[in-house]
Structure formats: structure tokens, C-alpha cells
């Protein structure tokens, strides 16, 4: 089982990154123009801006902010690669070259997003598909954003952990090191998620994906709760990430489905007169299931981050240090609760994925015959 986990993990990673590149969410970062920063400083603390910056994506990884003797703020950040394709060719540089109003190769940062100073629009997936944009009249932003960098770090972490576990199991069947913590979780996913929902005969084929999805979501949820580098990225709170995970579950379900599954879709066990109603409902149900997977993970993770930041913001909104005696313990309580939610959301996504796959591969007639024979 461990060999399958380590070998198929990279296949899933390739599909995941490819899908994410196609569905890249528009980044949101810090305001870079000095006029905007000065205006917001005069208006006071902006809780909405602060929250959206923390849960959004960015072309740089912000570390901390310092103030000099004159009270001016200096942002310490890790610049990330900007990769752009337009009709003139490829443009690659670091985000620091276009930050704070600077321009490079005809591009700059406005409100944390890469924009063209030559009036070229940024390509979007749906606009290209619908024909509203022509590929030779737009620029494609394939930059490595904060969420993308965080995804790479989590993938490296998972690869180190599971490849190390696989090597240890070649020497001994007894788990060592981090494997002592991971093995009970893997056995739990196998015995309580995969086998009950997919069946004891067919579950092994889908274990690599279920384990990869579970640990990917769980680890990134935990990393997102770390307030400093290399944590703090809202990866699983990015709808592009959850959409790709849901699409992979959908594709596995559809390509694994047997004739009983499709018969239930196009020939449901109802009178023929109800087919015009039931068949469209069944077809819509194929796509509403992954949509629910996508929205559930995205909404729950994002809501948790917003709650914590909103509670902390109360101190700065009311400008009262006494409010900290209530806000800080409450925010700490919600943070501890988020540790549970981090594992719970990974578990729910994995259970529902296993359930959808199990429905698609179940041999209904065969199982029904066994039930009648038992009676």
C-alpha cells in the first residue's frame, strides 16, 4: 500500500498543478501606491482591507512591517517570480521589480494584481472559452503567487514524510519516527472511510487518492493557521484549489462508474412518464456533488480565518486595550477550534469522495442478489 502511495502521489500532483494553473485565481495583495497608503492611514484602521489581504493571494510573501523614526512603514517581504506570456513573448522577473508603483517590461502592480501599462487585458479562463477575449490580445499571468509557493512547500513536506515512511517499511514493518503518528491515521482512512464506502474488494485502487487528498487538505489547513512564514497562506480557502480537488474526484467517479451507475442515471427505477423529470435531475446531481465538495471546503476554511481576524480587529476598531482581555482569549479559543476544523474538513472531503466513488462502482444487481439469497 505504501508503494502505491508514494508512486501515485506524484501523478496526482501533476494533475493538480496542471488544473490549478488553468484555474488560477486572481491574486489580491497589499496596496502599493503611496497615495493610497497615505489616504488609508488618514482614514484609520480598515478591518475589511486587513482581512481581505490576509485571506487573499499575493505576488509576494509578507513577513513583517517595521517603522522608522519618522513613522514610515517598511514592509519586509519575500519576492516571488512573476511569469507572464503575451504577444511579445515571455516575461519573467521578481515581484519586487513592479512593487510600489515600479514598472518593468510594461507591467506593474495595482492593488496587489499584475496589470499591463500598455492597456492589455489579463486573460481569464471563462472569457477565453466564451470568446470574449482573443488569446493574441491578452496576457497570461502564470506567476508563482503566495498560495502556489505554499502548495509547493506542502508538497515537499508530504513527499519527505511519506517517502521516508516507505523506506522505513522496507527495513521493518514497525513504524518509526513520524510514521508512528501517520500509520494510525492511514489505517483509520482505510478501515473507516475507504472500505465502508467503496467495499472491501475495490477500495485498494482508490486508497492513494483518498490518502493524498486527506493529508494535502489537512496539512495545508494546519499550515494556514501558522501566523508566520512558512505558514499563513490561505491555500484551502482559495476556491481554485478546492475546485481542482472536486474536479479530480468527479473525474475519478465518472471514469470508474460501471453500467449500473449509468443505468440508474439514464434509466432510473421510476415509471417511464417520469423520465423527462428524473433524468435531468440525475444528470444535474452528477455535477452538484463536486460543487458541494468545493464550496464546503472553501467556505468553512475561509470563515474560520475571517472569524479570527475579525475578533482581533475589534481591538483596533474601538481603540481600547481593555477589549483585548475579551478579544484575545476568544480569538485563541477559535484558533484552537480551527485545529479541529482543519482535520474535520479533510475528513469530510475524503468521506464524501469515497462515498461518491463507492456509489459509482457498486454492483447493485449483484449485491441485491446476495441480499435475497441471505433472506
N, C-alpha and C positions, 0 to 999 in steps of 0.2 A: 504493500500500500504506500509505503514511504517513497519508493522509487517512482511511483506514478505521480505522487505529489510534487516531487522535485522536477520531474521531466515535463509534465504538463503545465506546471506553473508558468514557465516562460512562454508557452504557446498562448495561454490566456493573457499574459502581459502584453504580447504583441497585438492581439486583437483589441485589448483595452486601450492601449495608447493610440492605435490607429483610429478607433472610434472617437476617442477624446479629441484628437487633432481635428477631426471633421466637425465635431460639435463644440468647438472651443467657445467658452462663454466669454463675453466682452468683459475685459478687466476693469476694476474700479480701484483707484488708489488715492493718494493724497493730492490735495490742491497744490499746484506747483507755481502758479503765478504769484508774484509778490503782492500785487494789488489785491488779489482775492484773499491772501493770508492776512494782510493788514486790515481789510474790511471785516473779516470774521473775528479778528482779535478785538476790534472795537465793539462788535455786537455781543461779545461774551461767549461763554461755552455753548457749543452747538452739539447737543446729545445725539441728534439724528445723524449728523455728519460723522461723529466719532464712531457710532455703532455701525454705520454702513461701511466705513473704512475698514473696520476690524473683521466684519464678516464677508467683505468683498475680496476680489482678487486684486493683484497689483503687479507692476513690472519691476518692482524692487522689494527686497525683504527688509522691512524696517526693524531696526534693533532697539534704539532708544533715542531720546531727544535731550539735548543739553542746552543751557542758556549761558551766554557770556555775561560780562559785567554790564553791558548795555541793555540786557534783557532780550536780546535777539535769540531766536531759537535756531539750533543747528541739528538737523536730522542725520543720525548715523544709520546708514542702510547698506545692505549688500546688493550691488547692481546685478541685474540678471540679463541674459542675452536677448536681444531683440532681433527677430528673424522676419524679414518682410520680402515678399515676392510681388513685383509689379511689372508693367510692360517694359521697364528698363532693365530688368534682371533681378538678382538677389541682392539684398542689403542686410548685412549683419554687423551689429555693434552692441555695446553695452547700454543699458538704460540710463546710465549717468550722463551719456553724451547728449540726451534730449530732455533731461530733467531741468526744472526751474526755468522754463522758457527757452532753453537752448534748442538749436535746430541742427540736424545732421542728415545729410542725404535727402533733404526735402521732407523730413518728418520731425515731429516734436510731441511732447506730452501735454495734453489738456485734460484736466480733471482726472488724471491718472490713466488716460487712454491714449494710445498711439494714434495720431491723426496726421494727415498729409497737409503740408503747407502749400501744395500745388493744386489743391482742390479735388484730389482724387478720393473717392469714397472707399470705405473699408468694406470688403466683401463679407456677406453674411450667407449662411448656408441656405436658408429658405428663399432669399432673394435671387440667388443664383439658380436654384431649382425652378422657381416660378418664372424666371426670365426677366425679372425687373432689373437685374444687373447683368452686364456682359463681362466675361472673365478678362477681357483685354482692356477694360476701362476701370478696373478697381484694383486695390492692392490686398493681398492676402497676408494677414497677421498670424504668423506661426511662432510667436515669441514664447520663450520659456518663462512663464509667469510664476508667481509665488506658489500657487496651487500645483502647477506642474512640477516645480522643483521639490515640493513637499512629497508629491507622489513618487518621484524617483528615489528620494531618501527612504520612504517607507518600503518601497520595493527592494531596495538594497538591504534594509534591515530584515525583511522577511526572507530574502534569499540566504543571508548569513545564518539565520536561525534554523531554517528547515534543511538547508544543505548540511549544516553541522549536525543536526539530528540524524539525517540519513547516514552520514559517515559513522556516527557513534553506533547506530543499529547494526552496521556491517561487522563491527567488532564484538558487540554484545547486545543481547535482547533486553537488557536492563537499561532504562533511560538514564542519561547523565546530564548534569548541568541544567540548561533551560528546558531540556526535554522532559524533566520531571514535572514541570508546570504544564507543558503543552500536551503531553500524552493523555492525561485525563480529559482535556477539552476535546481532543481529536476523537477519543473513544466515545465521548458524550454525543458529538455530532453524528458519529456512525450509528450508535445504538438508539438514540432518542430522536434523531431527525431523519437521517437517510433511510434506515431500514423500515421504520413505521410508515413513512410516506411513499417510498418508492418500492419497497419489497426486498426481501432477503436474497432474491435471485439477481435482480438488476441494479442494486444500489451501488456496487463497486465501480461501475462505469462512470458514475456522476460524483463520486466522492472527491476527486481532485478539484473540480469546480466549486463544490459546496464548501470545502475547506478553505480554498483560496479566497472566495468571496467573504466568508465569515471573518477570517483573520485580516483581510485587507480592510474591511469596514471597521472592525474592532480596533485595530492598531491606529488607523487614521483618526478615529473618534477620540482615542486617548491622546494622540499627538496634538490634536486640535485644542485640548484643554490645557496644554502646557503654554504658559503666557510668554515664553521667551524662546529664542532660537535653539534648536531646530523645530520647535513647535509653534503653535499659534495660527497655523493655516486652517482655513475653514474648508477643507477638501471635500468631505462628505456632505457639507452644506452647499456645495456647488451643484446646481441641477444638471449640468453637463455630465458630471461624474455619475450621479445616480441614474441618469438616463441611459448611459452606456451600460452600466451594470444590469439595468432592467432589460435592455435590448438583448444582451447576451443570454439572459435567462429565457427570453422569448424565443430566440433562435434555437437554443438547445431544446426547448419544449417542442417547437414545430418540427425540427428535423428528427426528433426522437419519437414523435407521435406515431402510433400504429393505426391500423384500419378501424379499430373500434372507436378510437378518439374522433377520427374524421367522420365516421358514420353517425356518431352522436351529434356532431356539428351540423351536418347537412341532411341527416335523416333522424331527427330527434324522435323519441318514443311518444309521440303525440299524434292525434288524428291529422290526416293529410291536409284538411282545411286550415289547420293552424300553422302549416309550414311557412306561408308568407310572413307570418309574425315571428315565429320562433327561430327560423334560420338566420334572419338578420340580427336578432338578439344574440344568438350564439356566436356569430362572427364578430360582432362588436365586443363580446365578452373576451375574445382572444386578445384584444388589444387593451381592454380596460384593466386586465390583471397586471401586466407590466407597468401600466400607468400608475396604478395604486402602489406598486413597489417603489417606483421612482419618487412619487410625491410624499409617501410616508417617511422614507428615509431623509429626504431633503428638508421637509417641514419640521420634523422632530429635532433634528440636529441644529438647524438654524434657529429654531425657537429657543433652544437651551442657551445658545450663545447670546441671543438678544436679551433674554431674561437677566443673565448675569451682568451684562454691560449696562442695562437699564437701571438695575438696582444700584450699581456703583455710581452711575451718573447723577443719582439723586443728591449725592453729597455736593457736587459741583453746581447743580442747578439751584439749590437752595442756599448754597454757600454757608453751610452750617457744619462745623466739625462734630457737633453733638449727634447729627444724623448718622455719622459713621458708626456709632455704637449699635445702631439698628441695621444699617445697610451692609456693613462688612460681615457680621455673623450670618445674615440672611443670604448674602452672595456666596459665602463659604458653604452654607447648607445646600444651596442649589448646585454648587460646583461638585460637592460630594454626591449629590443625586445624579449629576451628569455622568459620574463614573459608572453608575448602574445603567443609565440610559445608553451609554456607549456600548456596553455588552448586549443590552436588551435589543437595540436596533439591529445589531449584527445578527443576533439570534433570530429575530422576526424575519429579516430578509432571507436568511438561509432556510428557515422553516417553510416560508411561502414558496420559495424557489423549488424546494424539494417536493412540496405539495403539488405545484403546477406540473412539474416533470412527472411525478407519480401518476397523476390523472391521465397524462398523455401516453404513458407506456403500459398502463394497466390492461390486462386481458380480461375484459368484463365478462364475456361469454364463458371463458374457461373458469373464472372464479365463481360465476353463478352456478355452473355445473357442479363444482365441488360442494357448494353450499347445499344444493338439492340432494347430492349424494350423502352428505352428512346427516341431513334430516331423515 
